[in-house]
Amino acid sequence: MTVEEKVGQVNQRLYGWRAVDRDRRGGLRLSDYAREEIDRWGGLGALYGLFRADAWSGRTWTSGIRPEERAEAASVVQAAVAAADRHGIGALLVEEAPHGHQALGGTLLPVNLAVAATWCPESLAEAARGVGAELEASGVHIALVSALDVLRDPRWGRGEECYGEDPLLAAELTRAVVEGMQGEARSRVGDGGVGVVLKHLAAQGEAVGGRNGQSAHLGPHDLAEIHLPPVEAGLRAGALGFMAAYNDIDGVPCCANHDLLTTYLRGRHGFDGIVMADGLAVDRLAGMTGDLPTAARAALLAGVDMSLWDESFGHLAALAGDDEQVAAALDVACRRVLTLKDRFGLLGEPGRPVRLDADRSVVRLTAAQGVTRVASRRLAAESLVLLKNGPGGDGSAPLPLDAGRLRSVAVVGPYADDVPALLGDYVPPLPAGSNRSISEALRAVLPGTEVTVGETFEEVGAAAFAAADAVVVVIGGTSHRSYDDAFADNGAITGRTGEATGGEGVDLADVSLPAGQDDLLRAVRGATDTPVTAVVVSGRPHVLTGALEHCDAVLWAGYPGPYGGEAVAAALLGEAEPTGRLPMTLPRHPAAVPVRHNDRQSAVDCYRDAPEPVLLPFGFGLGYREVAVVGLDVTVRPDGVVLTVTAANRSEGPSSSVIPVFAHRSGGTRTPRTRELIAFGRLGVAPHATAEITWTIPADRVFADPGAATAVSRLDVAGLTRTIRPARG
């Protein structure tokens, strides 16, 4: 290959949704924009976002690529690339799949933070299998998947993209999403599944002040203990790619961090896939290096194999002619990209493009969508967390509501009748009327009940609250992107936002509920004696002190996805039991953040004006049925600890309970964390029965230093505790 051809293979400069146009008859053809880039390099390395549809791309159901057109669009691109490439090499088609495919007709899942509230990797793996099958049926090769960020500051707008604040929970869910999309040991890649590029590497959730993409101030121990476990879980699961993040760690940008991208990833862990830069992240290095060519050199030599939208990598051809290091590194990066293409059969033959059978593609896509929709509904139901449930004035629990006694229900709040607020950030437009809001779902399951709905107290009216048999207040936030919003050059919301109170580009200095919501809760509470339930739709840890004070019941719903309205209605009426647990700590005061369950020092009694900074702890969650941990058996062995937990269901119906195991580990050489999650699982228990769950936990997870004579671990499972020491072999 010529140097120019090699550079073409490591570039991913195009905004893919602009790669095809429609001809006069409505058919698809290659755009001049794409033709220019393909001809420039005599081929194409990768095409990002061919099917992307959202507010930033501007693609809608009238202007975007519909599901039944995906195979045609992919074939148009591949035919043009093969015709231009003298070797017949096709292009990698790369798509965003942060929580479902970001394309028209792509099946959406709850956002990662909501998925984390399920504490159920098995449910996520099933959903990821469906998403991977949808993508592969459409001709896609690579999915960009949010998984590696760990939520360490609620002010960060991208908290919804995290699998919570804990490294073990995030790691297990990362493993599940990779194995779901790729298959175990990459068995479904290109055959019912796609390759996964995990993002973002690394420590983006630690950015100072929760400010997106800024410096992560942490040392090597905290980096290794908090932010690298999900990375290593992805490596063990066989992820084919990683995306280098925007932030720097101790001053070194991730895109130029040789220790991170090469020494750690490839040297220590033997990674054999590709490293991709985040969008325009290489160009941003020019602020450090001085210009775009030296930015490209810094990223390439650090271990970045493929850029995203950058101009910088376009300078590599000129650099390689005079710089032996650049030339050698370019060869390595190009070989990695070609190796990945070979896995998908893209090396081909000159003049023979990759083509998809459109009819077969639609059949396979439809079948995959059926699987994903079922899995998305399951995740939505399992993600709901009951934060409070009475007691009411008569001492009983307000939830579940008794549908047979409800003559009138008042539903109020900014998100009471809002479907997009349930979806989270980075989503395509849904077909009109395809999914129900919370109020619509309640109306559907209460056909004989008068349901009064309004965004504000005044719209519902004091009389309706006073007369209602139940009141539901839907509060929280939204990361919905309006087509009228302004966007940065990488797609983040910029400037003053419209509706969004979260998402990329919407960091907050104050994580109290958005303006007026606490006032709404007080007004509703003062207008009725009937039980008031708050449903919190949110993608970050808001301060919910007012909600717990003014409401009889509180249900946290995260951004539960397109089936979230139905899931919430089912939980409120007892058709399903909320069994989720918080994947993050809820703060009591907006200025007492960040506060996490596994900090090294407690924040209790540190602030004179907020002596107890935690409102509800990581792992908290109630249920409708009484399931209690009644037994804890521990056997310490030289290689680890065998731990068995027994739970009893004292209720009339079956229940599923999340069992987390925490430890306080002391006796090592560093200040111990206040507590750490060392194991977890979901346990189904039959009515009036008991059930057991057993883990074998490695010694180095249970003890800070298994070889130290002073090592001690205090285990805690739902208040049952054991203090143990390492076994001596």
KAKAMO-V486161 format. One record per residue. PHI is phi in whole degrees, 0 to 359 (none if undefined). Layout:
phi
PHI
PHI
//
This chain:
phi
none
285
300
298
295
298
297
299
289
260
258
219
270
277
276
299
294
262
279
234
241
255
276
297
267
92
283
260
219
294
279
298
301
286
302
298
289
296
291
302
250
66
145
205
288
209
239
271
68
305
260
300
220
187
294
292
291
79
278
233
292
262
242
265
273
282
306
288
259
298
298
296
298
297
293
300
294
295
296
293
294
296
292
274
267
292
262
75
278
278
257
288
265
244
229
283
218
295
204
109
290
275
213
304
82
292
284
266
250
304
293
303
296
291
301
299
292
285
50
225
302
296
295
293
300
296
295
296
300
295
297
300
292
300
295
295
295
268
92
277
251
233
252
270
236
287
200
274
288
249
284
245
208
291
288
290
293
265
304
295
278
264
272
87
263
251
292
289
299
296
295
294
286
297
304
297
289
291
294
295
283
263
83
296
55
64
290
252
297
79
218
94
207
231
284
248
254
276
225
235
260
206
66
296
287
258
305
304
68
70
270
302
77
268
294
261
266
203
268
295
289
293
302
291
277
257
258
266
305
296
298
290
295
296
297
296
282
93
308
273
199
226
252
286
278
287
289
256
242
55
91
259
300
302
288
235
259
298
299
281
276
244
299
284
292
265
291
280
247
68
298
240
261
247
250
250
276
291
302
66
293
291
301
295
295
300
295
266
272
114
202
291
301
288
295
298
298
298
292
298
289
286
129
282
264
214
269
222
71
288
275
304
295
294
273
294
297
293
295
297
293
245
231
297
297
296
300
293
293
296
300
296
296
297
298
296
295
294
298
294
296
299
300
260
70
264
283
47
226
306
80
241
287
288
234
252
281
299
295
295
299
295
299
292
296
298
296
294
298
298
294
293
296
298
294
295
298
295
299
300
293
284
274
286
241
274
266
206
209
84
284
283
300
264
87
268
280
294
248
281
288
266
303
292
253
266
269
214
229
254
238
222
133
296
242
297
235
236
284
303
296
279
266
91
276
56
226
280
291
275
300
304
75
279
221
256
285
296
293
295
294
296
300
295
266
234
297
262
250
281
247
262
233
197
284
241
303
295
294
280
95
302
296
293
294
295
272
290
276
205
234
239
249
258
234
124
205
211
244
297
261
276
291
264
292
263
232
287
291
252
95
287
298
230
68
283
274
277
275
295
245
201
103
296
92
236
281
236
279
232
262
297
302
308
313
89
287
295
296
299
298
296
294
295
301
284
262
209
260
283
302
248
248
261
251
260
264
201
243
208
284
280
282
249
302
294
296
291
284
263
246
280
217
225
240
270
244
52
254
278
93
295
256
294
300
295
296
296
299
297
291
298
263
79
289
215
259
290
236
286
227
300
267
208
274
266
281
274
223
294
267
262
245
280
220
230
293
250
295
279
234
284
265
295
65
275
262
296
266
209
296
244
281
263
277
220
275
309
91
284
179
258
216
277
252
271
243
234
283
243
210
218
247
231
238
264
238
302
267
162
232
261
234
240
247
249
240
241
257
261
252
278
240
291
216
243
237
275
246
264
245
248
218
252
253
234
97
268
254
230
303
290
285
300
197
223
282
244
194
199
189
260
231
274
230
288
301
51
220
240
212
238
225
233
236
249
252
303
300
285
272
274
241
298
212
302
269
276
294
267
295
220
229
255
274
218
233
53
92
278
236
217
254
229
233
299
280
260
287
//
